[in-house]
Amino acid sequence: MLAETQPVLDNLASYGAAGLMGAMWLWERRTSSTREKQIEDAHQRIMSDGVKLEALIDLVEKNTDVLSRLLAQKPQP
């Protein structure tokens, strides 16, 4: 990633401290936007997993209920 920004840094560094600060700001914005995208993707996966987990919990509860009713109907020896 640094190799991609090297020409930009060289050009902005020719403007002195202001150019260097501008380059640092551009680099920070690029990396933070990448990080924001990663966080957004992770959030979407977590929300998707939550829906799947709710469906699994519902299924287990229904199965438990059915098994309980079957065992209650079974005659005891």
Buried (B, 14 or more C-beta within 10 A) or exposed (E): EEEEBEEBBEEBEEEEEEBBEBBEEBBEEBEEEEEEEEEEEEEEEEEEEEEEEEEEEEEEEEEEEEEEEEEEEEEEE
